[in-house]
Amino acid sequence: MRIQGNKEKIIYYHCYHTDNKEHGVAYWSRANGWMFMAQADLLTYLPKNHPMRAKVMKNFQMQASGIARYQGKNGLWHQVLDKVDSYEEITGTAMFVFGIARGVKNGWLHPDFIYVAEQGLKGIMSKISPEGDVTSICIGTGIMPSVQYYYNRPTQENDPMGEGPVLRALVEMINAPRYTEIRAEDKYDEIGKKK
């Protein structure tokens, strides 16, 4: 399995151009979301003894770490993950919440990652109107050689490509463990102890 992403940011570009061997220009949220959600689904059903399981698991865990770095202050992720001046988008956020919750519940991710999912859930809820309309869904987006293209994508309400991931995230969070903070001073006695 070859990772076609940024090894420092640990997230994926929207595309890889096989003709000229170049990465796309944007770390589009929903493209990363599809990858992350698909890996969570694959790990759920891939046999434990499958020869590729360890590589898929490593990739899933690396992407989870990358995704967590780009969560915004409102719990949502931006349309272009590494561009905080791009708008907050619900679809990628929902896919990340789903994948992280599934990962924590199955022991693929450290339990503290559930904090990331909980904050994401709060963000999702802020983008659902009192009438139940799902807002801030980026419209379908093709591949373009301009980051500006991703900034300018309009949003819509109640589109299945946004509603589906939101429903999956909500269902996955129903029985997810809750984050419990451990005070730092409660761990001081463990500093310097050999494992």
C-alpha positions in Angstrom: 0.0 0.0 0.0 1.5 3.3 -1.1 0.4 6.5 0.8 -0.3 9.3 -1.6 -0.5 12.1 0.9 1.7 14.5 2.7 4.0 12.6 5.1 4.5 15.7 7.3 0.8 16.7 7.6 -0.4 13.1 7.5 -3.4 13.9 5.4 -4.3 13.3 1.8 -4.3 15.6 -1.2 -7.6 15.6 -3.2 -5.9 13.6 -5.9 -2.7 12.3 -7.5 -2.1 12.9 -11.2 -0.7 9.6 -12.5 0.1 11.2 -15.9 2.5 13.8 -14.6 3.2 12.2 -11.2 2.1 15.3 -9.2 -0.2 15.7 -6.2 -3.2 17.9 -6.4 -3.2 21.4 -4.8 -5.6 21.0 -1.9 -6.2 18.8 1.2 -9.9 18.7 0.6 -11.9 17.7 3.7 -14.4 15.4 2.0 -11.7 13.5 0.0 -9.9 12.8 3.3 -13.3 11.9 4.9 -14.1 9.3 2.2 -10.7 7.7 2.7 -10.9 7.7 6.5 -14.5 6.4 6.6 -13.7 3.7 4.0 -10.7 2.5 6.0 -12.9 2.3 9.2 -15.4 0.2 7.3 -12.7 -2.0 5.8 -11.1 -2.6 9.1 -14.5 -3.6 10.6 -14.9 -6.5 8.1 -11.3 -7.3 7.1 -10.3 -10.7 8.6 -7.9 -10.3 11.5 -5.4 -12.6 9.7 -5.6 -10.7 6.3 -2.0 -10.0 5.1 -2.9 -6.3 4.4 -4.7 -5.6 7.7 -1.6 -4.3 9.5 -0.8 -1.8 6.7 -4.4 -0.6 6.5 -4.4 -0.2 10.3 -1.2 1.8 10.3 -2.5 4.1 7.5 -5.8 4.6 9.4 -4.0 5.5 12.6 -1.6 7.8 10.8 -4.5 9.6 9.1 -6.4 9.9 12.4 -3.4 11.7 13.9 -3.2 14.0 10.9 -6.9 14.8 10.9 -6.9 15.6 14.6 -4.3 18.3 14.0 -6.6 20.3 11.8 -9.8 20.3 13.8 -11.1 23.9 14.2 -12.0 25.6 17.5 -15.7 24.9 16.9 -15.1 21.2 16.5 -15.5 21.3 12.8 -13.0 20.8 10.1 -12.5 23.3 7.3 -13.3 22.8 3.6 -9.5 22.8 2.9 -8.1 21.1 6.0 -4.9 23.2 6.4 -6.6 26.5 5.5 -8.3 28.0 8.5 -9.7 30.8 6.3 -11.7 28.3 4.3 -15.3 27.6 5.6 -16.3 25.0 8.1 -17.8 22.0 6.3 -20.1 19.3 7.8 -19.5 16.4 5.5 -15.8 15.9 6.2 -16.4 16.6 9.8 -19.1 13.8 10.0 -16.8 11.3 8.3 -14.0 12.1 10.7 -16.3 11.8 13.7 -17.6 8.4 12.4 -14.1 7.0 11.8 -12.6 8.2 15.1 -15.5 6.9 17.1 -15.4 3.5 15.3 -11.6 3.5 15.8 -11.8 4.2 19.6 -14.7 1.7 20.1 -12.6 -1.1 18.4 -9.4 -0.3 20.1 -7.6 0.9 16.9 -7.1 4.4 18.3 -6.0 5.6 21.7 -9.1 6.3 23.9 -8.2 10.0 24.1 -9.2 10.4 20.5 -12.8 10.2 21.6 -12.4 13.8 22.7 -11.8 14.8 19.1 -15.0 13.0 18.0 -17.0 14.6 20.8 -15.9 18.1 19.8 -16.7 17.2 16.2 -20.2 16.1 17.2 -20.8 19.5 18.9 -19.7 21.1 15.6 -22.1 18.9 13.6 -25.0 19.8 15.9 -24.2 23.5 15.3 -24.8 23.0 11.6 -28.2 21.2 11.9 -31.0 23.7 12.1 -33.8 23.4 14.7 -36.0 22.1 11.9 -33.5 19.3 11.2 -31.9 20.8 8.0 -28.3 19.7 7.5 -26.4 22.8 6.4 -22.8 23.6 5.2 -22.6 20.7 2.8 -20.0 21.4 0.1 -21.5 20.7 -3.4 -19.8 18.0 -5.5 -16.3 19.0 -6.3 -14.1 18.0 -9.2 -10.3 18.1 -9.2 -8.9 21.5 -10.1 -5.3 22.9 -10.2 -6.4 26.0 -8.1 -6.8 26.2 -4.3 -9.1 29.1 -5.0 -11.5 26.7 -6.6 -11.9 24.8 -3.3 -12.4 28.1 -1.4 -15.2 29.1 -3.8 -17.3 25.9 -3.7 -20.8 26.8 -2.7 -22.7 25.0 0.1 -26.1 23.5 0.1 -28.6 22.0 2.6 -30.0 18.5 2.9 -28.0 16.9 0.2 -27.6 13.1 0.6 -23.8 13.3 0.3 -23.9 15.3 3.5 -26.9 13.8 5.3 -25.5 10.2 4.9 -22.2 10.8 6.7 -24.0 12.9 9.4 -26.4 10.0 10.1 -23.5 7.6 10.3 -21.6 9.8 12.7 -24.6 10.3 14.9 -25.3 6.6 15.1 -21.7 5.8 15.7 -21.5 8.2 18.6 -24.6 6.8 20.4 -22.7 4.1 22.2 -19.2 5.6 22.0 -17.2 5.9 25.2 -17.1 9.3 26.8 -13.9 11.2 27.3 -12.8 11.4 30.9 -9.9 13.7 31.7 -7.2 12.4 33.9 -5.6 15.2 35.9 -1.9 15.7 35.1 -0.9 15.7 38.7 -2.5 12.2 39.1 0.2 10.9 36.7 3.3 12.6 38.1 4.3 9.5 40.0 4.6 7.5 36.7 7.2 9.9 35.2 10.5 8.1 34.9 9.1 4.7 35.6 10.2 2.0 33.2 7.5 0.1 31.4 
